[in-house]
Amino acid sequence: MQRKILQGLKDNPKRFYAHLRGLQTVKAKVRQLKRNDGSTTASDEEAAAELCRAFQKVFIQEVDSSAFAAANQHAYDTTLPTPDFQILPDIVFTEHAVLMKLQKLESSKSPGPDGMHPHLLKSCASNLAKPLSDIFQKSFDTAEVPQD
């Protein structure tokens, strides 16, 4: 089998590298973890619980800001000065500028967080440029992002 893979290296390099990755894979399991008190875990469940505790110490837990603000309203001093925000220059999202950006999208890329495939956006660029430029402009002018 290895000889066949080597002979097909030039025609099918992916198969060769997949074979190499399969040979290099470490198949060891995490059996024991050392705890802070010096003891070790005895089972996979204990190891998973220990890892969970370690991650909880390192990562923050996000809180719903509106619920937090309502619960801690007494802690806020409304007389504090508002921060000095840098005033942005007037930016205009023209239909032409949006059209140019849409046409430069790479069709072979995967969809973004919005789920829209770049190929679709690029294909419909001439129809999307005007509504998108209006949405971008309103969003920028009002400092609000649409819900959808």
N, C-alpha and C positions, 0 to 999 in steps of 0.2 A: 504494500500500500504506500509506504514512504517513497519507494522508487517511482511509483506512478505520480505521486504529488510532485516530486522533484522534476520529473519529465514535463509536467504541465505547468511548471513555474512561470515560464514566459507567457503562456496563454492565459493562465488563471492565477495571478499572484495572490488574490484574496484567499483562495483555498489553502495555499501554502502558509500564509500568515495565520489563518484560523487554526491550522494544524499546530503551528508553533505555540500559539496562545494556549491551546489545549494541553500541550506538554508542560507548559510553565505554570499552570494553575496550581495554586496551593490549596490543598483540600483539608487542611487542618481546621479543627473547630476550636472555639474558645471554650475551654473547660472550666478554668478557674481564674478568678480575678481576685486581686489582693484588695481588701477593704482598708479604710483609714485606720481601723483599730488593729490591723496586722493579720486578721483572720482571712481565710480564703473562702470563696463561694464553693458550694458542693454540687450545685445543679445548674442547668441552663436557665431555669426560672430565676434562681438567685442571682446569676450573672446578669440577666436582663434587668432585674430590679436594681442592681447596683449601677449598671450603665444608665438607667433612667434617672437615678438620683444624681449621678455625676452631670448629666446633661441639664437637669433642672437647676443645678447650681450655676452653670455657665451661661445658659440662655435665659433671656428675659421673657416674661409672660406679658403679652400685650393686653391692655385693658381698654374696654370701650370708653372713649374719652368723655362722651356725654354722661354716662352713668357715673364715671369717676368725678366729673365736675359737679353733678347733682349731689353726690354723697359728701363732697368736700367743699361745698359752696362757702361755708363759713371761713375756710382757709384762704380764700382769694380776697385780695385787697383791690377793690375796683378803683381806688384813687391812684394807682400806679400809672406812670406815664406810658403811653403807647410807644412801642419801639420805633426808631427811625428807620423807615423802609426807604431803600434807594428807589427813586422814581425812575421807571423805565422810559426809554424814549418811545415816541409814537411808532408802533410797529403796525404795518398794514399787511394782511394776508391776502394777496391778490390772487385772483383765479389763475392767472398765468404762472405765478410762482408755485402754487399747489400742483398745477398740471405738470410743470417741469419735474417736480419731486416725484410725483406718481409715475411718470414715464421713466424715471431712472431706477425704479425698484427692480430688484433682481427676482425674476420669475421663478428661479430654481430654489429660492429660500423657503423655509417652512413658515407657517402662519405665526403671527405675533401673539401677544397675550389677548388681543381682541378676537382671535380666531379667524381673522380675515386673511386669506391667502394673497401674497403679493401678486401672483399671476392674475387673479381676479381684479385687484385694484388697478393694476397696470392696464388690463384689457378695457376697463371701464373708465379710464382716467378722464377722458373728455366729458363724460356725463357726471363724474363725481367732483371735478375740480371746483365748480361753483358752489354746490351745497357745503362741501368741506371747508372752503375758504370762508364762507359765512359762519359756520360753526366755530372755526378756529378764531375768527375775529371777535365774535360775541363772547366766547370763552375768555379770550385775552382781555377784552375791554371790561368785563364784569368780574374778572378774577374768580370765575366759577367753572367747574368742570361738569358737563352734562351727566346725568345719571346713566343714560344708555351709552 
